[in-house]
Amino acid sequence: MKKTLFTGAIALFLLAGGAAVAQDLQVTATHQDIHFLTEDGNLQRGVRCATADLNVDQQARVRAEVDGWLASRSGEAVTATQIPVAFHVVYQRKRGVNTGDLSQSEAQDQIDVLNAAYAGTGFSFYLASFDSTRNNKWFTRCASSGQERRMKQALAIDPAHNLNIYTCNPSGGLLGWAYFPSSYPESSFWHGTVLLYSSLPGGSAAPYNLGDTGTHEVGHYLGLDHTFFGGCSSPGDSIADTPPEASPAYGCPVGRDTCSGGGPDPIFNFMDYTDDACMDEFTSDQAARMTAQAALYRPSLGN
């Protein structure tokens, strides 16, 4: 059953992986193509996701390695992976007022959304640790490579064994980003997801306040591309059971079909750019390829 659709503002994500760490994720007005509500009820222009695509050679290498891993294990039962989450809240205090100081209960709400979204994929999540840090620079400049580095080096907990989630207030209206599992050694502090604090369930950033920015970014963390990656050309997003899609979908355009012969666009997929209320599915091939990439590039995760 589809979730009730929000008919307000429209959306977008980007992608943060590969070898693009040194590049700031600052967003200019020309790249901002979503709107969401701020805590004071105003509309904020922004960007749905700031994850950088792997280059062509990296894409081809990962595709070949994943295909080989899956072929070698054809017919084997999928082993469930329970992933511990180290949750890091970064907030600021100005004039005696705290902004972004989320509670452990709110962090657990995000974990609950992840578990609902990833049910049936073989992945589940539990809150292993929670911490809260007051740092005005990290809070508002977490999308700059220098501040992101300092924040993660100070806060990351054993990235090989834990999914580290950070919340802050990135500049330019970014909702979130992650790095692909093949981008760095599994123990690298760069791994994890960074989320706009108000995109968590119950936050102010409607229509992106149901927690599926987290779902989307964890999808990147486990190796998935956007459904529209590569457009109508093969191999597209390397997923056999997501119809090709020429460009990101926004809002919830039911029946949209941008590539001939492949069927309607996968607008309900968590890896498209639609509103949180529109997203409600991963496919079986997405689940298989997340499993393969976790085994290949994150072998310690959950162990």
N, C-alpha and C positions, 0 to 999 in steps of 0.2 A: 504494500500500500504506500503510495507516494505521500510525502510530507505536505502539509498545507503550504501553498506557494505564497511568497512575499511578492507583492506587485510594485514595490518601490524602485529604488535605485538599481543601476546595473553594475557589473563586476569585471575584474581581470586578475590573473596571476602572471608572474614571470618564472624563472627557475634559477637556483644558485648552486652550481656544482662545478665539476671539471677543475681546471687550474686557475680559476678566476678569483682566488682569495684576495689578491692584492688590490683588486678593484673595488672602490667604495660602491655601496648599493644606493647612493644618493639618487633621488628621482627628480627629474625636471618636470615642469608643467606639461611639456609636450608628450610625456610618457604616461601621464596620469589619466586613466580612463575608467575609473570607478568612482562612486560616491558612497559614503556611509555616514552614519550619524555619530557625532561626538557626544561626550558626556553632557555637554550643555545644550544639546539638541540641534546644533548647527550641522550643515552638510560639509563633509571633508572630502576633497578630491584625493585620490590615491591610486595605488597599484596593488592588485590582489596577491601577487606572489613574486618574489625577487630571486628565484633560483636560476642560475646560468647554465645553459645547455652545454653538454660535452661537445667537443669538436667532432668532425666527421670520423677521423681515425679512432678516437676513443669510443665513439658509438659503435663502430664496426667491430672493434676488439671485444667490447662488452657483449654485444649480440652474439658473437661467435662463441665466447666462453659460456654464456648462459645456455645457448642452444646445445652445446656439447654436454654440459652438466645435466640438463633435462633429459637428453637422449640416453645418457649412461644410467639414468635412474628410472627409465620408463616402467610403469607398472608398480613401482614401490609406493607404499603408503606414506602419506605426508606426516612428518613429525611436527607436533604442535610446539610453538616457541612462545614462551612466556617472557615478556621483555620488562625488566625493571626500569622505571623512569625516575631520573633525578630531576626534580622540578625546581627551577631557579626563578624567583620573582625579583625583578629589579624595579625599584620605584624611586620617585623623587619627592623631596619636601621643599615647598616654597611658601614663604610667609606663613609657616606653621601648618600648611595643608599638605597632606600626603596624596599623591596621585599614582595609581597603578599598584598600590600595596594590596595585592590579592591574598586571600586566605587559603589555608590548606584545603578547606572544603571546596573552594572554587577550583583549585587545582584538581581535586578528585573528580569534580564534575567534568572537567576536560578528559580525564582518563576514562570516565564512563562513556563519553561520546566516542572515544577511540575504540573501546571494546565493542560498542554497538556497531560501529562502521566496519570493523575488521572481523566480526563474527563470520565464521565460515572460510576465512582465508588461511587459517593455521596460526595466526598471530593474536596474542592477547597482551595486555599491559597491566602493570600494577605500580602504585606509587611507592617507590622504595625510599625516597628521601625528599625533603622539602626544605628550602631555605629562602630567606627574604633579605635583600640587600638594598640599602639606601645609597644610591649613587646617581646624582643628577646628570652627570656626563654620560654614563652608560645608558641611562633611561632614554634620553632624547637623541643620542648619537650612536646607538648600537648598530646602525647600518653603515657606519664608517669602518673601514677595515682596521684602523688603529684601535678604535674603541671596542669593536667586536673582538679583536684579538685579546685585549686586556681583560675584558669581561669574561671570556671563555677560559683564558689561562688561569684566572683567579677562581672561577666557580666550577668548572667542569669536574665531574666525578667519574673516573674510570670509563672513558668513552668506549672502550672495547667491550665492556660488559653491560653498559647502561645507555639508554636513550636519554640524552640531556635535552630538556626543554627549557627555554629561556623566554620570559615575557618582559616586554619593554614598550617604548613608544617610538618606533623608528621614524625618522624624518621622511617627508614626502608622502605620508599616508600609506606606507607599506604595510600590508597585512601579515606577511611572513616570508620565510625562505628556509632552505635546507641545502645540504650537500649530498651528492650521490655517493653510495657506498664505495664505488670504485675510485673516487677522487683522491683519497688519502689513505694511509695506513689506518687500520681499524682503531688504533689507540690515539689518533690525532685529536687534539682538543677542538679542531674546526668542526667535527661532526656534531650532529644534533639539529634541533629546529629552533628558530627564533620566531615568536608570535607577538603581534600587537595585543597588548593586555586586554583591550576591550573587545577582541574577537572571541574570547572564551564564552562558553554558554552563559547566557544572561547578561553579557556585556552590552555596551551601548552601541556597538558598531553595526547596527542593522543596515542591510540585510545579511551581514556577515558576523552574526553574533550567536550562532548555534554551535560553535566549536569545530566547524568543518574546515576552517583554515588549518587547524591542527591536523585533521584527517588528511588533507591534501599534502601538507608538508611532510608528514610521516611517510606518505606514499613516495615522495621523492627520496627521503632518507632510506627507504627500502628499495630504491632503484627504479621507480616508475617515471616515465616521461608523461608529458601532457598528452591527452587523447588526440590533439590536433598537431602534434609534432610531425613534421614532414609533410603536412597537408595531405593532398589526395594521392601523392606518390608513394609507391612501395619502397621500403618497408614501414613507412610511417612511424608509429610509436612502438613498433616491434611486437604488438599485441594482436594475436590472431582474431580475437573475438570482440574487438572494438571497431565499429565501422570507421572508415577513413573520414576525416573531418578537415575542411580546408582552413578553418580559422577558429579562434576561440568563440564559444557561445556565452552570451551574457543574459542575465535575467533567468528565464526558463522558457525558451522558445520551442514548445512542443511541436514536433513534426518537422523541424528544421532539417534540411538535407543538402549539404554543400558539395558532396562528391557523388557523381553519378554511379549507379550500380552497386553501391555498398550498403544501402539502407540508411535510415534516419541517423542523424548525428547522435553520438552518445552523450546527450546533454545531462543525463541523470548520473553520469559517472563522476566519482569523486576527483578525477584528474582533469576534468574540464574546468571552465571558468564561470560556471553558473552560480546563482545565489545558493547560500547554504541550504535553504529549504528545498531546493531542486535536486540536490545531490543525495543519492541513497544507494549507490552500488559500486562494487568492484566486480570484475569478471573472473572466471575461473583461470584464464591465462594470465591475468594480472597477478592473481594469487600465486600461481606457479612460478612466475618470473621474480616475484618478491622473495619467494622461498629460495630460489636458486641464487639470487644475489646476496641474500643474507648468508647462505652457506659458503659462497665463494669469497666474499669481501668482508663479512662480519661474522666469522666462525665462532667468536667468543660470546656474541650477543645472546643473552638468556642462559648462558652456561655458567 
